[in-house]
Amino acid sequence: MLEIVQKLLLRQNKLLEMKNRYAALVALVLVQLFYGVTFTFANDVIVGGHIMPFGFIVLRVVCATVLFWGFSLLVPAKKIDRKDFPKLFIAAFFGVALNMLTFFKGLQYTTPINGSVIMITVPIIVLILSAIILKEKITKLKVIGVGLGLSGALVLSLYGQTSANGGNILLGNLLVFVNAASYSYYLILIKKLTAKYHPYDFIKWLFLFGSFMVLPFGYQELSVVQWNDFPSYIWFSIGFVIVFATFGTYLLNPLALKNLKATTVSTFLYLQPIFAGLFAIAMGSDQLDLVKGLAALLIFIGVYLVSKK
């Protein structure tokens, strides 16, 4: 009788683990969907001259902080150990402040193409850091998956593009690489935190610390914004970036990390060019062809291989 009960409990645990894994994979797809679409909305706000880059960063971080703290009132939260606050502060520096500031500043100097190509080094950096810090095993399947995804993402990023714009390419490339490295390290840091806490418990603190870090850089730019001049589309774009691309992504990423390896989470970043391209096609600003289709197929195969247990 005891043996039957143990088998039933084991089966139930396996089903729960599988369910959590599938939920984590869905969360990752949503994260990349939000990020992929956000490039268009954020670009319209910034390039349109409505809000300067650093001012926009302060707006999205502060508003997301309010959302996270408001959300925390609706769900039970575990108290953070005092010794873990320095870890949260460091995670906020790499994942919120340095990550966002260097990316936006880097794009001012380099080209969008260079920026997108450098950003797809994130899974490679995470693969290396995971092996060193988290002691995750690097399998041949993961290496092949990352390689295929990288190839597809490179094709989508470079195919049919020009290298116009960019005032100081070297500086811009360096800043975007710092962004990629900081985001990679951030994933490693919060992977450790998710082993102890639910994301609901610590994300609010992450953004509270991050708000104070970015405020000095963007307060001046935010103070001169002409809010009354915004058309409805710009308000929608700002709302989308704050609610989905900030609040949503920073909540879903740790939820995924709680059930998946850091390498798997980072490799889903390769889906961003696909979602960005599909959105551009839907908006009539791009079209699908054989090369883009094959590149997307490479990415899907790569992501599948890395996400296999």
PAZAPA-4460 file (N, C-alpha, C; in steps of 0.05 Angstrom, whole numbers, plus 32768, in hexadecimal, padded with zeros to 4 digits):
% residues 309
    n_x    n_y    n_z   ca_x   ca_y   ca_z    c_x    c_y    c_z   seq   type   mol
   8011   7FE8   8000   8000   8000   8000   8011   8019   8000     1      M     A
   8026   8019   8011   8038   8030   8013   8047   8034   7FF9     2      L     A
   804E   801F   7FEC   805C   8021   7FD2   804A   802D   7FBD     3      E     A
   8030   8027   7FBD   801D   8032   7FAA   801A   8050   7FAE     4      I     A
   8018   8058   7FC7   8016   8075   7FCE   802F   8084   7FC5     5      V     A
   8046   8078   7FC9   805F   8085   7FC1   8061   8088   7FA3     6      Q     A
   8058   8074   7F94   8057   8076   7F77   8044   808B   7F6D     7      K     A
   802D   808D   7F7A   8019   80A2   7F73   8024   80BE   7F78     8      L     A
   8032   80C1   7F8F   803E   80DB   7F96   8054   80E3   7F83     9      L     A
   8064   80CF   7F7B   807A   80D3   7F68   806F   80DC   7F4D    10      L     A
   805A   80CE   7F45   804D   80D5   7F2B   8041   80F1   7F2C    11      R     A
   8035   80F8   7F43   8029   8112   7F46   803E   8128   7F45    12      Q     A
   8055   8123   7F52   806B   8136   7F52   8076   813A   7F36    13      N     A
   8078   8124   7F26   8082   8126   7F0B   806F   8136   7EF9    14      K     A
   8055   8132   7EFD   8041   8141   7EEE   8042   815E   7EF5    15      L     A
   8045   8164   7F0E   8047   8180   7F17   8060   818D   7F0C    16      L     A
   8076   817F   7F0C   808F   8189   7F01   808D   818F   7EE3    17      E     A
   8080   817C   7ED5   807B   8180   7EB8   8069   8198   7EB3    18      M     A
   8055   819B   7EC3   8042   81B1   7EC0   8051   81CC   7EC5    19      K     A
   8061   81CD   7EDA   8071   81E5   7EDF   8085   81EC   7EC9    20      N     A
   8090   81D7   7EBE   80A3   81DA   7EA8   8096   81E6   7E8F    21      R     A
   807F   81DB   7E88   8070   81E6   7E71   8067   8202   7E76    22      Y     A
   805E   8209   7E8E   8056   8224   7E95   806E   8237   7E92    23      A     A
   8086   822E   7E9A   809E   823E   7E98   80A5   8243   7E7B    24      A     A
   80A2   822F   7E6A   80A7   8232   7E4E   8094   8246   7E41    25      L     A
   807B   8245   7E48   8067   8258   7E3E   806E   8274   7E47    26      V     A
   8076   8277   7E61   807E   8291   7E6B   8095   829D   7E5B    27      A     A
   80A8   828C   7E54   80BF   8295   7E44   80B7   829F   7E28    28      L     A
   80A5   8290   7E1C   809B   8298   7E01   808D   82B4   7E03    29      V     A
   807D   82B8   7E18   8070   82D1   7E1C   8084   82E8   7E21    30      L     A
   8099   82E2   7E30   80AE   82F6   7E35   80BA   8300   7E1B    31      V     A
   80C2   82ED   7E09   80CE   82F4   7DF0   80BA   8302   7DDD    32      Q     A
   80A1   82FA   7DDF   808C   8307   7DCF   808A   8324   7DD7    33      L     A
   8088   8329   7DF1   8087   8345   7DFC   809F   8356   7DF3    34      F     A
   80B7   834A   7DF7   80CF   8358   7DEF   80D0   835D   7DD1    35      Y     A
   80C9   8349   7DC1   80CA   834C   7DA4   80B9   8362   7D9A    36      G     A
   80A1   8365   7DA5   808E   8379   7D9D   8096   8395   7DA8    37      V     A
   80A2   8395   7DBF   80A9   83AD   7DCD   80BC   83BF   7DBE    38      T     A
   80CF   83B3   7DAF   80E2   83C3   7DA0   80D5   83D8   7D8F    39      F     A
   80BE   83D1   7D82   80B0   83E4   7D72   80A3   83FA   7D82    40      T     A
   8096   83F2   7D98   8088   8406   7DA9   809C   8419   7DB6    41      F     A
   80B2   840E   7DC2   80C6   841F   7DCF   80D3   8431   7DBB    42      A     A
   80D9   8427   7DA4   80E6   8437   7D8F   80D4   844F   7D87    43      N     A
   80BA   844A   7D85   80A8   8460   7D7D   80A7   8476   7D93    44      D     A
   80A9   846E   7DAC   80A9   8481   7DC2   80C2   8492   7DC2    45      V     A
   80D9   8484   7DBF   80F3   8491   7DC2   80FB   84A1   7DA9    46      I     A
   80FB   8492   7D92   8103   849F   7D79   80EF   84B5   7D71    47      V     A
   80D6   84B2   7D79   80C2   84C6   7D74   80C6   84E0   7D84    48      G     A
   80DA   84DF   7D97   80E0   84F6   7DA7   80CD   84FC   7DBD    49      G     A
   80BC   84E8   7DC4   80A9   84EC   7DD9   80B6   84EB   7DF5    50      H     A
   80C7   84D7   7DF9   80D6   84D4   7E12   80F3   84CC   7E0B    51      I     A
   8106   84D9   7E18   8122   84D2   7E13   8128   84B7   7E20    52      M     A
   813D   84A9   7E16   8142   848D   7E1F   8144   8489   7E3D    53      P     A
   8154   8498   7E4B   8158   8494   7E67   813F   849C   7E77    54      F     A
   8130   84B0   7E6D   8117   84B8   7E79   8103   84A1   7E77    55      G     A
   8103   8494   7E60   80F1   847D   7E5B   80F7   8466   7E6E    56      F     A
   8111   8462   7E73   811A   844C   7E85   8110   8452   7EA1    57      I     A
   8113   846B   7EAA   8109   8472   7EC5   80EB   846E   7EC7    58      V     A
   80DC   8476   7EB2   80BF   8473   7EB2   80B7   8456   7EB4    59      L     A
   80C3   8444   7EA4   80BB   8428   7EA4   80C3   841A   7EBD    60      R     A
   80DB   8421   7EC9   80E4   8414   7EE1   80D3   841D   7EF9    61      V     A
   80CE   8437   7EFC   80BF   8441   7F12   80A2   8437   7F11    62      V     A
   8096   8438   7EFA   807A   842E   7EF7   8078   8410   7EFC    63      C     A
   808C   8401   7EF2   808C   83E4   7EF7   8090   83DE   7F15    64      A     A
   80A0   83EF   7F22   80A3   83EC   7F3F   8089   83EF   7F4E    65      T     A
   8079   8403   7F46   805E   8407   7F52   804D   83EE   7F4D    66      V     A
   804E   83E3   7F35   803E   83CC   7F2E   8046   83B4   7F3E    67      L     A
   8060   83AF   7F41   806A   8398   7F50   8062   839A   7F6E    68      F     A
   8065   83B2   7F79   805D   83B5   7F96   803F   83B3   7F9A    69      W     A
   8030   83BD   7F86   8013   83BA   7F88   800A   839D   7F85    70      G     A
   8018   838F   7F73   8012   8373   7F6F   8019   8362   7F88    71      F     A
   802E   836A   7F96   8037   835C   7FAE   8022   835D   7FC4    72      S     A
   8010   8371   7FC3   7FFB   8373   7FD7   7FE5   835E   7FD3    73      L     A
   7FE5   8353   7FBB   7FCF   8340   7FB4   7FD8   8323   7FB7    74      L     A
   7FF2   831E   7FBA   7FFC   8303   7FBD   800C   8300   7FD6    75      V     A
   800B   82E9   7FE3   801C   82E4   7FFB   8039   82E4   7FF4    76      P     A
   8049   82F1   8004   8066   82F4   7FFE   8077   82EA   8016    77      A     A
   808D   82DE   800F   80A0   82D4   8023   80B3   82EB   8029    78      K     A
   80B9   82EE   8043   80CB   8304   804B   80E8   82FE   8041    79      K     A
   80F5   8313   8037   8110   8310   802D   8124   8311   8044    80      I     A
   8136   82FD   8044   814B   82FD   8059   815D   8316   8055    81      D     A
   8165   8322   806C   8175   833A   806A   818F   8335   805B    82      R     A
   819A   831D   805D   81B4   8317   804F   81B1   8315   8031    83      K     A
   8198   8313   8027   8193   8311   800B   818F   832C   7FFD    84      D     A
   818C   8342   800C   8187   835C   8000   819F   8365   7FF0    85      F     A
   81B8   8360   7FF9   81CF   8368   7FE7   81CE   8359   7FCC    86      P     A
   81C4   8340   7FCC   81C1   8331   7FB3   81AC   833E   7FA1    87      K     A
   8196   8347   7FAD   8181   8355   7F9E   818B   836F   7F93    88      L     A
   819B   837D   7FA3   81A7   8397   7F9A   81B8   8393   7F81    89      F     A
   81C9   837E   7F82   81DB   8378   7F6C   81CB   8370   7F53    90      I     A
   81B6   835F   7F58   81A5   8356   7F42   8197   836E   7F35    91      A     A
   818E   8381   7F46   8181   8399   7F3C   8195   83AA   7F2B    92      A     A
   81AE   83AB   7F33   81C2   83BA   7F25   81C6   83AE   7F09    93      F     A
   81CA   8394   7F08   81D0   8387   7EEE   81B7   8383   7EDD    94      F     A
   81A0   837C   7EEA   8188   8375   7EDB   8176   838C   7ED4    95      G     A
   8177   83A2   7EE3   8166   83B9   7EDE   8176   83D1   7ED5    96      V     A
   8188   83DB   7EE6   8196   83F4   7EE0   81AA   83F2   7EC9    97      A     A
   81BF   83E2   7ECD   81D4   83E0   7EB9   81C9   83D4   7E9F    98      L     A
   81B8   83C1   7EA1   81AC   83B3   7E8A   819D   83C7   7E78    99      N     A
   818B   83D7   7E83   817B   83E9   7E73   818B   8401   7E6A   100      M     A
   819B   840D   7E7C   81A9   8426   7E75   81BD   8421   7E5F   101      L     A
   81CD   840C   7E60   81E1   8407   7E4C   81D5   8400   7E31   102      T     A
   81BE   83F2   7E31   81B1   83EA   7E18   81A7   8402   7E09   103      F     A
   8198   8414   7E17   818D   842B   7E09   81A4   843F   7E01   104      F     A
   81B8   8442   7E12   81CE   8454   7E0B   81DE   8448   7DF4   105      K     A
   81E2   842E   7DF5   81F1   8421   7DDF   81E4   8424   7DC4   106      G     A
   81C9   8423   7DC3   81BB   8425   7DAA   81BC   8442   7D9F   107      L     A
   81C3   8455   7DB0   81C7   8471   7DA7   81E0   8473   7D95   108      Q     A
   81F3   8462   7D9A   820D   8464   7D8D   8211   844F   7D77   109      Y     A
   8208   8437   7D7C   820C   8422   7D68   81F3   841F   7D57   110      T     A
   81F3   840B   7D45   81DC   8407   7D33   81C9   83F2   7D40   111      T     A
   81B0   83F3   7D39   819D   83DE   7D43   81A6   83C2   7D3C   112      P     A
   81B3   83BF   7D24   81BC   83A4   7D1C   81D2   839A   7D2F   113      I     A
   81E6   83AB   7D34   81FB   83A4   7D46   81F0   839D   7D62   114      N     A
   81DD   83AD   7D6B   81D2   83A9   7D85   81C4   838E   7D87   115      G     A
   81B4   8387   7D73   81A5   836E   7D73   81B8   8356   7D71   116      S     A
   81CE   8358   7D61   81E1   8342   7D5F   81F0   833E   7D79   117      V     A
   81F8   8354   7D86   8206   8351   7DA0   81F4   8345   7DB5   118      I     A
   81DB   834D   7DB5   81C8   8343   7DCA   81C4   8325   7DC8   119      M     A
   81C7   8319   7DB0   81C2   82FD   7DAE   81DA   82EC   7DB8   120      I     A
   81EE   82FA   7DC3   8204   82EB   7DD1   81FB   82E3   7DED   121      T     A
   81E5   82ED   7DF6   81DC   82E8   7E12   81DB   82CA   7E18   122      V     A
   81CE   82B9   7E08   81CE   829C   7E0F   81EA   8290   7E11   123      P     A
   81FC   829A   7E01   8218   828F   7E02   8225   8297   7E1D   124      I     A
   8221   82B0   7E25   822C   82BA   7E3E   8220   82AB   7E55   125      I     A
   8205   82A7   7E54   81F7   8299   7E6A   8200   827C   7E6B   126      V     A
   8204   826F   7E54   820E   8254   7E53   8228   8251   7E62   127      L     A
   823A   8264   7E5E   8254   8263   7E6B   8252   8269   7E89   128      I     A
   8242   827E   7E90   823F   8286   7EAC   8230   8270   7EBB   129      L     A
   821D   8263   7EAF   820E   824D   7EBC   8221   8236   7EC4   130      S     A
   8233   8230   7EB1   8246   821B   7EB7   8259   8222   7ECD   131      A     A
   8262   823B   7ECE   8275   8244   7EE2   8268   8249   7EFD   132      I     A
   8252   8258   7EFE   8246   8260   7F17   8231   824D   7F22   133      I     A
   821F   8244   7F10   8209   8232   7F18   8211   8214   7F16   134      L     A
   8227   820F   7F09   8231   81F3   7F05   821D   81E3   7EF4   135      K     A
   8210   81F1   7EE2   81FE   81E3   7ECF   820F   81D4   7EBB   136      E     A
   8207   81BC   7EB4   8215   81AC   7EA1   8210   81B5   7E84   137      K     A
   8226   81B9   7E76   8224   81C1   7E5A   8223   81A8   7E48   138      I     A
   820C   81A2   7E3D   8209   818A   7E2D   820D   8191   7E0F   139      T     A
   8213   817D   7DFF   8216   8181   7DE2   81FD   818C   7DD6   140      K     A
   81E6   8182   7DE0   81CC   818B   7DD6   81C8   81A9   7DDA   141      L     A
   81D0   81B3   7DF2   81CD   81CF   7DF8   81DF   81E0   7DE6   142      K     A
   81F8   81D7   7DE2   820B   81E6   7DD1   8200   81E7   7DB4   143      V     A
   81F6   81D1   7DAA   81EB   81D0   7D8F   81D2   81E2   7D8D   144      I     A
   81C1   81E1   7DA2   81A9   81F2   7DA2   81B0   8210   7DA3   145      G     A
   81C3   8217   7DB4   81CB   8234   7DB5   81D7   823C   7D9A   146      V     A
   81E7   822A   7D8E   81F4   8230   7D74   81E0   8234   7D5E   147      G     A
   81CB   8223   7D5D   81B7   8225   7D48   81A6   823E   7D4C   148      L     A
   819F   8243   7D65   818F   825B   7D6B   819F   8275   7D65   149      G     A
   81B9   8275   7D6B   81CA   828B   7D65   81CC   8290   7D46   150      L     A
   81CE   827A   7D37   81D0   827D   7D1A   81B6   8289   7D0F   151      S     A
   819F   827F   7D18   8186   8289   7D0E   8181   82A6   7D16   152      G     A
   8189   82AD   7D2E   8186   82C9   7D38   8198   82DC   7D28   153      A     A
   81B0   82D3   7D22   81C3   82E3   7D12   81B7   82E9   7CF7   154      L     A
   81AC   82D4   7CEA   81A0   82D8   7CD0   8189   82EC   7CD0   155      V     A
   8178   82E9   7CE4   8161   82FB   7CE6   816A   8318   7CEC   156      L     A
   817F   831B   7CFC   8189   8335   7D03   8197   8343   7CEC   157      S     A
   81A6   8334   7CDC   81B7   8340   7CC7   81AA   8340   7CAB   158      L     A
   8198   832D   7CA6   818D   832A   7C8B   817D   8342   7C82   159      Y     A
   8186   834D   7C6C   8177   8363   7C5F   8179   837D   7C6E   160      G     A
   818C   8380   7C80   818E   8398   7C90   81A6   83A9   7C86   161      Q     A
   81A5   83C3   7C8D   81BC   83D5   7C87   81C8   83DD   7CA1   162      T     A
   81E0   83E8   7C9F   81EE   83EF   7CB8   81F0   840E   7CBB   163      S     A
   81DB   841C   7CB3   81DA   8439   7CB6   81D6   8440   7CD3   164      A     A
   81DB   845A   7CD9   81D8   8465   7CF4   81EF   845C   7D06   165      N     A
   81EF   8468   7D1D   8203   8462   7D31   821A   8476   7D31   166      G     A
   821E   8484   7D48   8232   8499   7D48   824D   8490   7D52   167      G     A
   824E   847E   7D64   8268   8473   7D6F   8264   8455   7D72   168      N     A
   8269   8447   7D5C   8263   842A   7D5B   8271   841A   7D71   169      I     A
   828B   8420   7D75   829A   8411   7D89   828F   8414   7DA5   170      L     A
   8289   842C   7DAD   827E   8432   7DC7   8262   8425   7DCA   171      L     A
   8252   8428   7DB5   8237   841D   7DB5   8238   83FF   7DB8   172      G     A
   8249   83F2   7DA8   824B   83D5   7DAA   8254   83CB   7DC5   173      N     A
   8267   83DA   7DD1   8270   83D4   7DEC   825A   83D6   7E01   174      L     A
   824A   83EB   7DFF   8234   83EF   7E12   821F   83D9   7E0F   175      L     A
   8219   83D1   7DF6   8205   83BC   7DF2   820F   83A1   7DFC   176      V     A
   822A   839D   7DF9   8235   8384   7E03   8234   8384   7E22   177      F     A
   8239   839B   7E2E   8237   839D   7E4B   821A   8396   7E54   178      V     A
   8207   83A0   7E44   81EB   839A   7E49   81E6   837C   7E47   179      N     A
   81F0   836F   7E32   81ED   8352   7E2F   81F9   8342   7E46   180      A     A
   8211   834A   7E4E   821F   833D   7E64   8211   8341   7E7E   181      A     A
   8207   8359   7E83   81FA   835F   7E9D   81DF   8350   7E9F   182      S     A
   81D1   834E   7E88   81B8   833F   7E88   81BD   8321   7E8D   183      Y     A
   81D2   8317   7E81   81DA   82FB   7E85   81E0   82F5   7EA2   184      S     A
   81EF   8307   7EAE   81F6   8303   7ECA   81DE   8306   7EDC   185      Y     A
   81CC   8318   7ED4   81B2   831B   7EE3   81A2   8301   7EE4   186      Y     A
   81A1   82F3   7ECD   8193   82DA   7ECC   819F   82C5   7EDF   187      L     A
   81B9   82C5   7EE1   81C7   82B3   7EF3   81C0   82BA   7F11   188      I     A
   81C0   82D4   7F16   81BB   82DE   7F32   819F   82D6   7F3B   189      L     A
   818B   82DC   7F2A   816F   82D6   7F33   8169   82B8   7F32   190      I     A
   8178   82A9   7F22   8175   828C   7F22   817A   8282   7F3F   191      K     A
   818E   828C   7F4C   8194   8285   7F67   817E   828E   7F7A   192      K     A
   8173   82A6   7F76   815E   82B0   7F87   8144   82A0   7F84   193      L     A
   813E   8297   7F6C   8125   8288   7F68   8126   826D   7F76   194      T     A
   813E   8263   7F7D   8140   824A   7F8C   8137   824E   7FA9   195      A     A
   8136   8267   7FB2   812F   826C   7FCE   8114   827B   7FD0   196      K     A
   810F   828C   7FBD   80F6   829D   7FBE   80E5   8299   7FA5   197      Y     A
   80CC   82A0   7FA8   80BA   82A2   7F91   80C0   82BE   7F85   198      H     A
   80BF   82C1   7F6B   80C4   82DB   7F5E   80B3   82F1   7F6A   199      P     A
   809A   82EB   7F72   808A   8300   7F7E   8097   830C   7F97   200      Y     A
   80A8   82FD   7FA4   80B4   8306   7FBD   80CA   831B   7FB9   201      D     A
   80D9   8318   7FA3   80F1   832A   7FA0   80F1   833D   7F89   202      F     A
   80E0   833A   7F75   80E1   834C   7F5E   80DB   8368   7F66   203      I     A
   80C8   836C   7F79   80C1   8387   7F81   80D9   8396   7F8D   204      K     A
   80EA   8387   7F9C   8102   8393   7FA7   8117   8399   7F91   205      W     A
   8118   8387   7F7E   812A   838B   7F67   8125   83A5   7F59   206      L     A
   810B   83AB   7F54   8104   83C3   7F46   8105   83DC   7F58   207      F     A
   8100   83D9   7F71   8103   83F0   7F83   8120   83F9   7F84   208      L     A
   8132   83E7   7F86   814F   83EE   7F86   8156   83F9   7F6A   209      F     A
   814C   83ED   7F55   8152   83F6   7F3A   8147   8412   7F35   210      G     A
   8131   8419   7F40   8125   8434   7F3C   8138   8449   7F46   211      S     A
   8143   8445   7F5E   8156   8459   7F69   8170   845A   7F59   212      F     A
   8177   8444   7F4C   8190   8443   7F3C   818D   8453   7F22   213      M     A
   8176   8450   7F15   8172   845D   7EFA   8168   847A   7EFC   214      V     A
   815D   8481   7F13   8151   849C   7F16   8164   84B2   7F10   215      L     A
   817D   84B2   7F1A   818F   84C8   7F14   8195   84CC   7EF6   216      P     A
   8193   84B6   7EE7   819A   84B7   7ECB   8184   84C2   7EB9   217      F     A
   816B   84BE   7EC2   8155   84C5   7EB0   8141   84D9   7EBB   218      G     A
   8145   84E2   7ED4   8132   84F5   7EE0   812F   850E   7ECF   219      Y     A
   8145   851A   7EC7   8145   8533   7EB8   8136   852F   7E9E   220      Q     A
   813B   8519   7E90   812D   8514   7E76   810F   8510   7E7A   221      E     A
   8108   8504   7E90   80EC   84FF   7E95   80DD   8518   7E9D   222      L     A
   80EB   852B   7EAA   80DF   8543   7EB5   80D6   8557   7E9E   223      S     A
   80E2   8553   7E86   80DB   8566   7E70   80C8   855A   7E5C   224      V     A
   80BD   8543   7E62   80AA   8536   7E50   8090   8545   7E4E   225      V     A
   8086   8549   7E36   806D   8557   7E31   8056   8542   7E30   226      Q     A
   804C   853A   7E47   8039   8525   7E48   801F   852A   7E39   227      W     A
   8017   8544   7E38   7FFD   854B   7E2B   7FFE   8548   7E0D   228      N     A
   8017   8546   7E02   801A   8544   7DE5   8019   8528   7DDA   229      D     A
   8017   8514   7DEC   8018   84F8   7DE3   7FFE   84F0   7DD5   230      F     A
   8000   84E4   7DBD   7FE8   84D8   7DB1   7FE2   84BE   7DBF   231      P     A
   7FCB   84B3   7DBA   7FC2   849B   7DC7   7FD4   8483   7DC2   232      S     A
   7FDF   8481   7DAA   7FF1   846B   7DA3   800A   846B   7DB5   233      Y     A
   8015   8483   7DBB   802D   8484   7DCC   8026   847C   7DE8   234      I     A
   800F   8484   7DF2   8006   847B   7E0D   8004   845C   7E0D   235      W     A
   7FF9   8451   7DF8   7FF6   8434   7DF6   8012   8427   7DF6   236      F     A
   8024   8433   7DE6   803F   8428   7DE5   804D   8428   7E00   237      S     A
   804B   843E   7E0E   8057   8441   7E28   804B   842C   7E3B   238      I     A
   8031   842A   7E3A   8023   8417   7E4C   802B   83FA   7E46   239      G     A
   802F   83F4   7E2C   8037   83D8   7E25   8053   83D2   7E30   240      F     A
   8065   83E5   7E2C   8081   83E1   7E36   8082   83DD   7E54   241      V     A
   8072   83ED   7E62   8072   83EB   7E80   8065   83D2   7E89   242      I     A
   804D   83CC   7E80   803D   83B6   7E8A   8047   839B   7E80   243      V     A
   804C   8399   7E66   8053   837F   7E5B   8072   837A   7E59   244      F     A
   8080   838E   7E4E   809D   838B   7E4A   80AE   8390   7E63   245      A     A
   80A2   839A   7E78   80B1   839E   7E91   80A5   838D   7EA7   246      T     A
   808D   8395   7EB0   8080   8386   7EC5   807C   8368   7EBE   247      F     A
   8072   8363   7EA6   806D   8348   7E9E   8086   8337   7E9A   248      G     A
   809A   8342   7E8C   80B2   8332   7E86   80C3   832D   7E9F   249      T     A
   80C5   8341   7EB0   80D5   833E   7EC8   80C8   832C   7EDD   250      Y     A
   80AE   8328   7ED9   80A0   8315   7EEB   80A1   82F9   7EE0   251      L     A
   809E   82F6   7EC6   809D   82DC   7EB9   80B9   82CF   7EB7   252      L     A
   80CE   82DF   7EB2   80E9   82D3   7EB0   80F2   82C4   7EC9   253      N     A
   80EF   82D0   7EE1   80F6   82C1   7EF9   80E4   82A8   7EFE   254      P     A
   80CB   82AA   7EF6   80B9   8293   7EF8   80C3   827C   7EE7   255      L     A
   80CD   8283   7ECF   80D9   826E   7EBE   80F3   8264   7EC9   256      A     A
   8103   8275   7ED4   811D   826D   7EE0   8119   825A   7EF8   257      L     A
   8103   825C   7F05   80FD   824B   7F1C   80FB   822E   7F14   258      K     A
   80F3   8229   7EFA   80EF   820E   7EF1   8101   8205   7EDA   259      N     A
   8111   8217   7ED0   8122   8211   7EB9   813F   821A   7EBE   260      L     A
   8151   820F   7EAF   816D   8217   7EB1   8171   8233   7EA5   261      K     A
   8185   8242   7EAF   818A   825D   7EA5   8191   825D   7E87   262      A     A
   819E   8248   7E7E   81A5   8246   7E61   818C   8244   7E50   263      T     A
   8179   8234   7E59   8160   8231   7E4A   8151   824C   7E49   264      T     A
   814F   825A   7E5F   8142   8274   7E60   814E   8288   7E4D   265      V     A
   8169   828A   7E4D   8177   829D   7E3C   8174   8297   7E1F   266      S     A
   8173   827D   7E18   8172   8275   7DFB   8157   827D   7DEF   267      T     A
   8142   8280   7DFE   8129   8289   7DF4   812A   82A5   7DE9   268      F     A
   8140   82B4   7DF0   8144   82CF   7DE5   8145   82CE   7DC7   269      L     A
   814E   82B8   7DBB   814F   82B5   7D9E   8134   82B7   7D90   270      Y     A
   811E   82B5   7DA0   8104   82B7   7D94   80FC   82D4   7D8F   271      L     A
   810A   82E7   7D9C   8103   8303   7D99   8103   830D   7D7C   272      Q     A
   8118   8307   7D6C   8117   8311   7D50   80FF   8305   7D41   273      P     A
   80F7   82ED   7D48   80E0   82E1   7D3A   80C6   82F0   7D40   274      I     A
   80C2   82F5   7D5A   80AA   8304   7D62   80AA   8321   7D57   275      F     A
   80C2   832D   7D58   80C5   8348   7D4D   80BF   8349   7D2F   276      A     A
   80C8   8334   7D21   80C3   8332   7D04   80A6   832D   7CFE   277      G     A
   8099   831B   7D0D   807D   8315   7D09   806C   832E   7D0E   278      L     A
   8073   833E   7D22   8065   8356   7D28   8068   836A   7D12   279      F     A
   8081   836C   7D07   8087   837E   7CF1   8077   8376   7CD8   280      A     A
   8075   835C   7CD3   8065   8352   7CBD   8048   8358   7CC0   281      I     A
   803E   8355   7CD9   8021   835B   7CDF   801C   8379   7CDB   282      A     A
   8030   8389   7CE1   802C   83A6   7CDE   8032   83B0   7CC1   283      M     A
   803A   839D   7CB0   803E   83A4   7C94   8059   83B0   7C8E   284      G     A
   806C   83B0   7CA1   8086   83BC   7C9D   809C   83A8   7C96   285      S     A
   8095   838E   7C93   80A8   837A   7C8B   8098   8363   7C7E   286      D     A
   80A7   8351   7C72   809A   833A   7C65   80AB   8321   7C69   287      Q     A
   809D   830A   7C69   80AA   82F0   7C6D   80B6   82E5   7C53   288      L     A
   80CE   82DA   7C54   80D9   82CC   7C3D   80E7   82B3   7C46   289      D     A
   80F3   82A4   7C33   80FF   828A   7C39   8116   828C   7C4D   290      L     A
   8127   82A0   7C4A   813E   82A2   7C5C   8135   82A7   7C79   291      V     A
   8122   82B9   7C7D   8117   82BE   7C98   8109   82A6   7CA3   292      K     A
   80FB   8297   7C92   80ED   827F   7C9B   8101   826A   7CA5   293      G     A
   8117   8266   7C96   812B   8253   7C9D   813A   825B   7CB7   294      L     A
   813F   8275   7CBA   814C   8280   7CD2   813A   827B   7CEA   295      A     A
   8120   827F   7CE7   810D   827A   7CFD   810D   825D   7D04   296      A     A
   810E   824C   7CF0   810F   822F   7CF5   8127   8227   7D05   297      L     A
   813E   8232   7CFF   8157   822D   7D0E   8154   8235   7D2B   298      L     A
   8147   824C   7D2F   8143   8256   7D4B   8131   8243   7D5A   299      I     A
   811B   823B   7D4E   8108   8228   7D5B   8115   820E   7D62   300      F     A
   8126   8203   7D50   8134   81EA   7D56   8148   81EE   7D6C   301      I     A
   8156   8204   7D6C   816A   820A   7D81   815D   820D   7D9C   302      G     A
   8147   821C   7D9D   8138   821F   7DB7   812D   8204   7DC1   303      V     A
   8123   81F4   7DAE   8119   81DA   7DB6   812F   81C8   7DC2   304      Y     A
   8146   81C8   7DB6   815C   81B7   7DBF   8165   81C0   7DDB   305      L     A
   8167   81DA   7DDF   8170   81E4   7DF9   815C   81E0   7E0F   306      V     A
   8142   81E1   7E08   812C   81DE   7E1B   8126   81C2   7E22   307      S     A
   8132   81AF   7E13   812D   8192   7E1A   813A   818C   7E34   308      K     A
   812C   817C   7E44   8136   8176   7E5F   814C   8161   7E5D   309      K     A
***
